[in-house]
């Protein structure tokens, strides 16, 4: 999974060069209508198996439908092995909407975006214990739907590439990573 995450990050960084070549008539974040916002990062901490273990990988995509409202999808994944025989996998899929507060908070910096929102999350877990035989092998899986609350900010280094931080009730209490606007 680490190799896949690194490959996705490299792809986005290489694709970002073609985004620079396009002319950008950016209004900053006072109007997100028509903007596509992609976040890719890691989580610090996890809500999986009693809140411990693993390094969550996260991604979200939102499209601006009005000048202040965007909506889209999100994904999170974390996996952890305990000792040599326990394996825990935790997946999160979400639909989400965000309100962009720049105008309301009178933020004049066009590179800064402050947002918050809500949505629905489907969480799926899989737990496997394999001691090498068949007598003590154990498998369990399940899922649940819950409400998502999130708040965050992104700072754009240029019209297309930036960094973001987000807190919420997704797969991790804090997410950090790169942000793309196109």
N, C-alpha and C positions, 0 to 999 in steps of 0.2 A: 504494500500500500504506500510505503514511503517513496518508492521509485515512481509510482503512478502520480503521486502528488507533485514530486519534483518535475516530472515530465509535463504535467499540466501547467505548472508555474512557468517553466521555460517556454512553452508554447505561447502563453499569454504575453510574456515579455518580448518574444520575437514578433508576435502579431501587433504589438503596441507600436512598433516602428512604422507599420503601414498606416496606423491611425494618425501619427504625426504628420504624414504627408497630406492628409485631408485638411482643407481649411476648416477652422473651427470658429463659429460665430457664437461663442459661449456667453450666456447671460448669467453664468454662475449657478447658484442654487436658489435664486429668487423665483425661478420658473423651471420646474422639472418636466413639464409637459413634453412628451416625445423623447425624453432622455432614457437611455438604457443604463442601468447601474449594476455592475457585477462585483461582488466581493468574494475573495478566496483567501482563506487563512487557517489559523490553528486556534484551538480553544485552550484556555488555561483553566484546568480543573474540568470535571465532568459530572453530570447528573446520573451517570450510569452506576452500576453496582456499588451502592452506598457512597457515591460521590468520590470514588478513588480510582486511580489508575488510567494508564493510556494517555495518548496525546490525540485529542479530537482533531479531525480535519473537517473544515466547514466551507460551505459555499452558498451564496444566495444571489438571485437575479431579480431585479425589479424594473418595471417599465413605468415611466411617468404618464399617468392618464389625465391629470389636470395640472395646474401650475404648482400645486402643493401636495398632491397625493400620488403615490406610486404603489404598485402591487406586484406580487410575483411569487416565486417559490424559493425554498431553501432546502439544504441537505446537510447532514452531519454524520460522521462515522468515527467510531473509536473501537479498538480491539485490545484486549489485554490477556496475557497468559500469566497464570499464577502457578508458581512452582513448575512442574513439568507435566501436570495432568489436568489442570483447570484452564478453560478458555472461555472468555466472555466477549461477545460481540454486541454492539449497541448501535442502532441506526435511527436516524431521525429524518422525517420528511415533513415539510411544512408549506402551507400557503399563507402569505402574509401581506399586510398592507402597512404603509408608513405615511406619516404626515411630516412634511419638511417645515421646520419652525423658523427658518431664517428671517422671514419678514416679520413674524410675530415677535421674535426676540430682538428685532432691529439689528441683525448681524449684517454689516456692510461688506465683509470680506467675501468676494465671489468664489474663493477657493475653499471655503469652509461650508460644510453641510451638517446641520444638526437635525436629527430626525428621531421619531419614536413611533411605535405602532403596536399592532396586535395581529393575531392570526390563529390558525389551528395547526397543531402538531400531531403527527402519528409517530409514536415511538415503538420500536421493535427491538427486542433483546433475544439473544440466544446464548445459553449457558451449556457447556459440555464438560463433563468429567470423564476421563478415560484413564484408568489405572493400568491398562495393558491387558486386562482380562475381560470377561463378560459379566462377572458377578457384581462388581461395583460400578459399572459404567452407568452414567446418568446423563440425560439430555433434557433440556427444558427450553421452551421458547414462548413468547407471548408479545402482546402489544397493547397499547392504549392510545386514546385520543385525548388531548388536553389543550388548553388555551395557551397561546404564546403571547408574552409581553416582551418588547425589546425597546432599547433606546441606544442611540449611538451617534457617532460623528465621523465624518471623513474629511480629510484635507487633501486637496488635489495639488500635486506638484506642477502640473501643467493641465491642459484641457482634457487629457485622457487618462492620466495615471496618478494615483494617490495612495494614501494609506487610510485604514479605518480601524476603529475600536468600537465594540458593541457589547453591551451587557443585556442579559435577558434570561429567559427560561427555555432556551433551545437545548442544545446538547451540552453547552458549557456556560458557566456564569459570565465569562469574559472571553471575547474573541478578538484577535488581532490579525491584520493581514493587509493585502494589497487590494486596491479598489480601481475599477476601470469604469470610465464613463464614455459612452459612444452613442 
